[in-house]
Amino acid sequence: MTFSPPSEQAVRDALATVIDPELRRPITELGMVASVAVEGSTVRIGILLTIAGCPLRGTITEDTEAAVSRVEGVDEVVVDLGVMNQGQRDALKDQLKGPGGRRGIPFADPASLTRVYAVASGKGGVGKSSVTVNLAVAMAARGLRVGIVDADIYGFSVPALMGISQQPTRVDELILPPVAHGVKVISIGMFVEGNQPISWRGPMLHRALEQFLTEVYFGDLDALFLDLPPGTGDIAISVAQLLPSSELLVVTTPQSAAASVAERAGAMAAQTGQGVAGVIENMSWLELPDGGRLELFGAGGGALLATRLSGTLSTEVPLLGSIPLDQSLREGGDEGLPLVLGTEASAAKDELIRIAALLAGRPRGLEGLKLPVTVS
């Protein structure tokens, strides 16, 4: 029996299955494969990192070794890490954002097919961030490309809820967001030390949000969630200005007083021209050991809010779902593992997954889009 060394093409085909953990594209498409050398049963791969301190260099190395090791005839894989020079980084940026690193907000482009959901509430403490995180992760679990912008600058919490502790990677002025549970995430909390407070006035808040939307490379997304601060202040206005096609998801508790406050957040759409995708009632009830329900915060607030907003906006605003209280939801948030990824049966988990499926099934539509069709 004669030994047949692996072909270079077979090795390159294997490398095409290695996905950059931040850019979520094959390393072969990103110009990261500098060299492939086959020496008998040993394969030496030269990989170029975007920056010298790439925090995921270990992941890239392990994924490369695993992919090439599966090629028939390969006994050993050696990965040599290098760093892109400025010209190579410029070429990568042009590939990602267009020639010259085209600025602007891609999700504001009328041709964008990304569904943008701004998750709003009238007051704090209704579980808006937990709902945002779980809906995003549930949609990613369905195979969709999803991102989150933590737009609650003062009360940022998304990194902790997603279990993210690393900072974003910078390629010159381009920011690559960390990925957790299949979701790309950006938050001001990734740029501050410890639990340091943010003390900014309105113009700074607007600029921070604008930078998140212009300088962070999310790539082509099916859905982008923005976790808004409570109320109808600066950030809510900025979102309407920067992302006029965004739709509000209004979160409330069953309490009628909370629903009345949440109505203001949803009614803002009448002034900004945004749509309202629907209402989500959180903390709807607590399931008792005997199977009964304890309605700690009353009942009917979500349905009442949906009815009121339908009248105010002169269009149907649906109640998308009612999520019960669940200790596992809090525990998952503390551990950075969203409830929808848990293995235990949970009414709250099932409801969140059902709502995510509803949102995932809403097509963006072609109205206002320019199609590549010419008439001769």
N, C-alpha and C positions, 0 to 999 in steps of 0.2 A: 504493500500500500504506500503510495507516494503522497508526501505532504503538499498541499496546495495553499499558498498564502492568500490572504484575503485581498480582494481588489480594492484599489483606491476609491472606485466609484461606489462599491458597497459600503465603504466606511463613510463616504460623504452622504450617501442616502440615509445612513443611520444618524449622522449628525443633523440632518434635516428634521429629525423628530425631537431634537433637544430644544425646548422652549425657554427663552430668556424669562426668568421669573418676574421681572418688572415690566418689560415691554410686551410680554405675552405673544411673542412672535419667534419663529425659528431662528437660531443663531446664524444659520447659513444665509438667511435673508438680510440680516443686520450687519453683515460684513465682519462678524466676530471670529470667523474661522480663518486664521492667518496661514496655516500650513497643515498638510497631512502627509506623513511619511510612514510607509509600510516597510518594516524591516523583519522579514520572516513572519513569525507569529506575534511580533510586537508592533504596535501602532503608536506613533507619537503625534499628538495633536497640539498645534499652536492656537491658543484662544486669546483674543484681544478683549480686555475688559474696557468698559466705557471710561472708567476712572480708576486711579490706582487703589483707592480705598473702598472699592465696591463691596458693600456689606454682604452680598450674596455670592461672593466668589466661591465659597465652599459648595453651595448648592449647584452652581454651574459646573464645577469640577466633577462633583458626584454624578450629576445627570449625564455629563459627557462620557464618563467612564462606564456608566451602566449601559448607555445606548450602544457604544462601540463594542463593548464586551459581548454583546449578543450576536455580533457578526460572526459567521462561521469562519473558523481558522484563526481567530484572535485569542491569544492566551494572556496578553498583557497590554494595558493601555497606559500611556504616559501623557499627562496633560501639562503643557508648559504655558503658564499664564503670562501675558504681556499686557500692555496698555495702549489704547489707540492714541495716535498723535493728533494734533489739532486738525489737520486736513481730513483725517478719517472721521473725527467727531463731527466736523462740519458736514461731511457727506451723509452721516447718519441723521443729523438734524434735518437736512434737506429732504431725506427720504421720509422722515416721520411727519414733518410739518410743511413740506413744500419748499421750493427754492428760496433761499435767503431766510429760512426760518419764519415763514409767513405768520404774522400776528393776527389777532382777532380771536373771537370765541366761536369755535366750530359748532357748538350746540345752538348758537343763535342764527346760523346760516339757514335760510329757508329750505335749502336742499337737504338739511340734516334729517335723518330718520330716527334719531334718538328720542325716546320718550323722556321728558324731563319732569320729575315729580318734586315739587317743593312741599315738604312735610311741615305743616303749620299747626299752631294751637293758639288759643286765646290766652292761656295762662300756663305757667310751669307746673311740673309735677303730674302730668297726665300720661307720662310714659312715651312721649313722642320719639325720643332718640332710640329707645328699645324697639319700638315699632319700625322705625326706619331701618335699623340694622337687620332685623329679622326678615323684613320684606326683601331687602336687597340680597341677603344671603340665600333666601329661598328661591329667588329668581335666578341667581347664579347656579344654584344646584340643578335647575332645569336646563342648564346649558347656555343661558343667556350671558352676554357680556355686560357687566354692571359696574357702576362706579358710585361712590358717595363723596359729596363735599360736605364736610362738617362746617356749616355756615353759622353755627352758634358760637361766635368768637369768644364771648365772655364765659359761656357755660359749656365749653367743648367737652364731650364725653365719648365720642365715637371711637377714638383709638383704644380706650380701655375696654369698651364693650366688644370690640373686635379682637382684642388680645394683641394689639400692635404696640411694640416698644421701639422699633427702629425709626430712624429719620429717613426722609425721602432722599434718593440719590440725585445729585445735581450734575448735569452734563452742560457745563457753561451756564446759560440762563434757562435751560430746559430742566424741568423738575419731573422726575419719575416717581409716581406715587407708590407706596408699599401696597402689596397685595395680600389679603387675608381671606381665607375661605372662598377664594375665587373672585373677590371684589376688590377693585382698586379704590384706595381711600386717601383723602388729603384732609388735613386738619391743622389749625394753628397750634394745637397741642403738640404737634410733632416738632415745633420749632422753639419751644420754651423749656426752660430748665425746671424740673420738678413740677410743683403745683403752683408755679408763679402766676399771679393774676394778670389779665390784660386790661389796661386802662387807656382806652382809645376813644376819641370822639368820632362822630359820624363819618367825616371824609376818610379817616383811616380805615374804618370798617368797610366802606365801599371799595377802597383801593385793595384791601386784602382779598375780598371776594373776587374782584376783577383779576388779580394776579392768579388766584386759584384756577380761574376759568380760561386764562390766556396762556399761562406759563407752565401749567401742569399737563403732561402728555397722558391723556386717558386712552387715546386711540379711538377706534370705532366702537361705540357702545350701543347696546340695545336700549338700555335704561340708565338714567343718571338720577340719583336721589340727592336732594339738598335738605339737610337737617337744619331748619330755621330756628332762630330763637323765638320765644313766646311773643305774641303781640303783633303789632303792625308798625314797627319802627323802621330804623334805617335799613337794616338788612332786607326786610321784606320788600321795601321800596326798591332797593338796588337790584334784587332778583328780578323784579318785574321789568326794570329798565334793561338789564343785561341779557335776560332770557325771556323775552316777551311771549314766547310760545310755551313756556312752562305751565304746568297744571298744578293746582293746589290739592293736596291730600290733607284734610282737616281732621285732627285727632282730638277727641273729647272724652270725658268720662260720662257715665249715665246721669250724673247730677244735673238738674235743670239749670242751676246757676252757672255751672261750668259750660254747659251748652250755649248759654246766652253770651258768655264771654267769647267762646270759640266762634260764634256767629260773626263777630266783628272781623276775625282773621279771614274767614271765608268770604264775607261780603266785600272785602277789599278788592276782590276780583272784578267787581262792577266798576271800580275806578281805574284799575290797571289794564283791563282787557284780557286778563288771564282766564283760563278755564278752571273749573273745579272738578277734578276726577271723581271725588266722592268723599264721604265721611267715614271715619273709622272710630267706633266706640271701644275704648279700652277700659279695663277693670270692670267689666260688665257685671260679674257676679263671682262669688266664691263657692266652689263645689264642696259640699259637706261630705263627711265619711259615709252618711246613709244615702248619698246620691241626691240629696236636696240642694237647693241653691239659696245662698244668703246674698241678697243684693245690698251690699254695704253702702254703696253710693247712690242708691235709688235706682230708678229704671226709666228707660225711654228717652234719655237725653240725646242719644245718637239719632234716633228716628225723628225726634223733634227738630234737631239741628238740620237734618237733611231736608225736612219739609220747609223750614224757614228759608234756607238758602235757595231752594227751588223757586220759592215765591220771589225772593229778592232779586235773583239773577234771571228770572223768567226762563229757566231751563231746568230739566230734571237733574237733580243732584242725588245720586243713590247713596244709601247706607251700604257700604261695601261689606261690613262685617262687625261682629261684636266679640271682643276678645276677653275671656274670663281671667280673673286673677289667678296667678300660678306661681308658687314659690320657685319653681324651676326657672322661670323667666328671670327672676332676680339673681338666682345662683349662677345662671349662664352668663349674665352680664358681669358679675363679679369675677368670673373665671375667664372672660374673653371668649366664651364659646356660646354663640347664639342658640336660643332654645330650639330653633327649627332643625338644628343639626343633631339634637339629642336622640337617643335610642329609645327612651321610655315613652309610653303612651301619654298623651297630654292633649286636653281639649284646646288649650291655648295654642299649642304648636299646630294642631290640625287647622285651626281657624286662620292663623297667620299664613300657612302654606296655601290655604284656599284663596285668601285675599291676593296673595302674590300671583297665583295662577290667573285670577281675574285680570290683574294689571298686565301680566305677561301676554294675555290674549287680546289686548287692545291694540290694533294696528295703528301706526302713525298716520297712515293715509297718504294720498298723493296730491291732495289739494294744495295748489300754489307751487308745486314743484315743477321745475323745468326738465322735461324728459328729452333724452338724446334722439329726437326724431326730427327728420327734415322732410319737407314736402318738395318734390321735384316738379 
